[in-house]
Amino acid sequence: MNQVNRQIGPYPSELYVDVRTFIDQTESIVKPDPFEHDVLRTVRRLVEDGKLKIALFRLREVIDDRLEGRRDRLQIESPPDARAKRCL
C-alpha cells in the first residue's frame, strides 16, 4: 500500500503482478465466503482497470474483517469442499 501511495504517474507492471499475487494468496488463506468472494472479484476488476489503491483498500477490508473476527455472515461450504473434507 505504501508503494502505491508514493507512486507518481503510471504504476510499474511489476506492481500489478505483486498485487495480483497478493490477491491470490489472500484468497487461498481466507477461503472466502460468498460475500468475500464478490469483494475479491471486484478487487480483481479494479486491478484490471488500473485502480490499485482502491483495490488494495478493499482487499485490506477483507483481511481486517477476518483478523478482527467480524464474521457476521455464515460460512457456506460448497459441496465439492465438503466431499474433499470427508475424504480426508
BELTARA-V353154 format. One record per helix or strand. SS is the DSSP state (A for helix, B for strand). FROM is the first residue (numbers start at 1). TO is the last residue. If there is no record, write none. Layout:
BEGIN
SS&FROM&TO + SS&FROM&TO
END
This chain:
BEGIN
A&2&6 + A&13&30 + A&34&48 + A&52&67 + A&79&87
END
